[in-house]
Amino acid sequence: QVQLVESGGGTVQPGGSLRLSCATSGIIFRLYAMNWYRQAPGKQRELVAAITTGGSTNYADSMKGRFTISRDNAKNTVYLQMNSLKPEDTSVYYCNAENPTVFRTYWGQGTQVNVSL
């Protein structure tokens, strides 16, 4: 049974920071590219950040320089460090595990991030 469990969401003031975690089980974590997506009410889900099995990273333009994705293969966990948060970062953040070689993709349940005064 595959599980992706996000944590670390919450409410923070503009300019603040949060660190999201996504703990996985039931997959060979090191073989999966890991992604963070987000979806705000009434908007499409968008890619926030991605990290390959080899550790290469990619970010959406609006997140570059503010967000950092990382992974710990020993803990089967991916992280998203979010700094300089803005109200427009308010969204539900989802963890995604992807292995195109075996046509597998899995999603977490999401964690809410609110950025407001």
C-alpha positions, 0 to 999 in steps of 0.5 A: 500500500502506497502512502504519501503523507504531507505535513508542515502546512499552516498559517504564516504571515507574509515574509515568513517561512514554512517547511513542508515534508512528505513521508512516503511508504510502499514505494522504492523511494530512490527510484521515484522523481518527487514533485510538489504541486499546489492548487488554489480554489478555482485554479488549476493545479500547478507544479511548484518544484521537482527533484529527480532521482539524481537530485536535480531540481527544477522550480516554477519561475515564481518560486525560484529563489524562494523555495527549495526542494530536497530529498532524503532517500534514507528517510523516504521523505521529500521536503519543500522549504518555503521562504519569503512567503506571499499571500499568493502562495496560499494554496493546498500543497500536494506531494507527487511521486512519479516513476515513468519507467513503470508508469506509476504516479502517486499523490498525497492528500495535500496540506493547506498553506495560508499566508496572511496577516 
